[in-house]
Amino acid sequence: MKILIVDDNADDRSILHYYLKQMDGEILEASDGAEGLEIARSKRPDLIISDALMPNMDGFEFLREINRSPLLCNIPFIFYSAVYTGCRDEELAMSLGADAFLVKPLEAKDFLFQLEGVMANLEKSNKKPVCELLDEDERYLREYSRMVAARLEEKVRELSAANSKLAISEARYRNLFSSMRDVVIVADHSRTITDVNQPSLRELFGYETEEVLGRSTEFLYGSRKAFELVGKAVFDQKEASKGSLLELEFRKKNGELFSCELFALKLIDDNGKPIGNLAVIRDITERKRAMEDKLALEQQLHQAQKLESLGVLAGGIAHDFNNILAVIICYCSLAQQKPGAAEELIPEIEKAAERAAELCRQMLAYAGKSHISRAEVKMTALLNDMLNMLKATIGQNVTIKSEFISDTPPVMGDASQIRQIVMNLVINAAESIAESQGEIRVTLSDTEMREGQSERDYLGKIIASGRYICLEVADNGCGMDDETQRRIFEPFYTTKFSGRGLGMSAVLGIITGHKGALQLISRPGQGSTFKVYLPVQDSDSAESASSQQVNPAPWKGGGTILLVEDEPQLMMVAKMLMTELGFSVFEAANGKEALEVYHKNAEYIDLVVTDIGMPVMNGYELLRELKNINPDLPIIVSSGFGDSDVASRLKKGEIAGILSKPYSFDQLREVLRSVVEKTAG
């Protein structure tokens, strides 16, 4: 069975095709009556299903032509149309010879049911001859004209209603478009402006609409580079994109540049193809100014906090130093009053001075600038020694439990500084327990931070990948709130359970100096856990023993030293010590004076000992000037800033040694001996 479907709507033809595919036979399709007539003449279908209104030749004219043909007039003809306004339309169709008039849309089962009914009736009845269906063309034309007029009136009403809706939609669009505070620019593919909203354009750029329509958007950008950047990102692309949000400078009519946020987007049609460009421009000048003000306030707050911390630090150091100085001054006064007691009092003065030196070392450790004599440190042995000592120091109400793995690899570090970490963490844990019964748990483990892990330290930095020994000190004491955790490592910060000096602040500095990391976990009433990560390094990275290790063996030197020091008292005592060791000494109070002395006495000077911080010309400048004159001249730098700080400013091998202040007679002797023997060798 051949079925011809005639409909100008491709979707409707597809639906009918789907409905009819379950019927055995061939489905033919045409888009209007003229094409349908051509197919009918060539294919002779068994059934025609046609729409009513179509271009070129509509369904009524198509039916007339079918019925005029002796070969086609007996083919069953069914109208299936959405255009239906009354029974007279059906009467016209039936009068022209249609076998049925079905109204769209119908579900598949309903359509097939009605189709079967029509076909069954056709088999029972004989189709009337065409001459009986329509007496004359005049009647057809009259009815057809009436139907067309009715259709036109209906279409006019539909068009009028559609125009009203469109006008309402356009008004809504214009109201919305004009009320937007951001500037919205619609442009074609060449970025020529076709529409823009007011009054936003006037308020932001200073232009009237007629001044910008038809112009390229380039004149609005702050620079050609910005214009090209947006084009490359969005507008010059041939395919549609999700759009981009960019921060750029734009230019007002008066030439003033200002910061904006630009959302750039390709406009697309119903098929997803680009039809133009859309730009939404928002002035962010006030936002940026607010951000700058906020940043300035944060910087002021940070500066105020720094000054507050500095005040606490200065007050704490002054307190401790004044106590030490009081001891020294009192012992000196006693020595003057009782000359015979000097021998007994000098060791006490020396102890007080050593306490002052230790305070300075803690300050340098807090700053991460203390000297680190790296060597292999076996953590298990070190912890066993330290914990045995600390058990005898802390109260009997506190129990220390330890857990170490047996094959922990050594770390490369300064054993004395690592002991300081252990001591301060354990003492801090004991203080948090106070008078209660408590427990401190000290564990040691081997751990590895892998690449890509996001493990963070106390300062919020991601811990570098690598192998670490993790020292964990946990207690079940009072714990800490967020504020205490934030400030626990500040020097001389006072917690609720104890006042403290530089101990805990030095811990953080020492860990930083060892390129390690620290984590802190604590809750009020739930105790605290400190985790210290010290990197495991190759053994060949260990340094030789410190050049300042004291060796009390007698030694006398010889030759001439150029001593450069701006502190007169230190100059005097250092010269006395060097003379005691067998050296002749030239003196200079700053780098410039030292250069003059060296130029005059270069042939006699064997080595130079220079301070770093001096007026006129500092030690670093002097060092480089002397090396330009004599690259082989041995130079020892003496500084109270910390060896690591000094070493970081110098090239490897640039100096012969470092003499850290304050130094003793034995320390001075060992540094000088090391340099002299190395030079002689």
Secondary structure, 3 states (H helix, E strand, C coil): CEEEEECCCHHHHHHHHHHHCCCCCEEEEECCHHHHHHHHHHHCCCEEEECCCCCCCCHHHHHHHHHHCCCCCCCCEEEEECCCCCHHHHHHHHHCCCCEEEECCCCHHHHHHHHHHHHHHHHHCCCCCHHHHCCCHHHHHHHHHHHHHHHHHHHHHHHHHHHHHHHHHHHHHHHHHHHCCCEEEEECCCCEEEEECCCHHHHHHCCCHHHHCCCEHHHHECCHHHHHHHHHHHHCCCCCCCCEEEEEEEECCCCCEEEEEEEEEEEECCCCCEEEEEEEEEECHHHHHHHHHHHHHHHHHHHHHHHHHHHHHHHHHHHHHHHHHHHHHHHHHHHHHCHHHHHHHHHHHHHHHHHHHHHHHHHHHHCCCCCCCCEEECHHHHHHHHHHHHHHHCCCCEEEEEEECCCCCCEEECHHHHHHHHHHHHHHHHHHHCCCCEEEEEEEEEEEECCCCCCECCCCCECCCEEEEEEEEEECCCCCCHHHHHHCCCCCCCCCCCCCCCHHHHHHHHHHHCCCEEEEEECCCCCEEEEEEEECCCHHHCCCCCCCCCCCCCCCCCCEEEEECCCHHHHHHHHHHHHHCCCEEEEECCHHHHHHHHHHHCCCCCEEEEECCCCCCCHHHHHHHHHHHCCCCCEEEEECCCHHHHHHCCCCCCCCEEEECCCCHHHHHHHHHHHHHHHHC
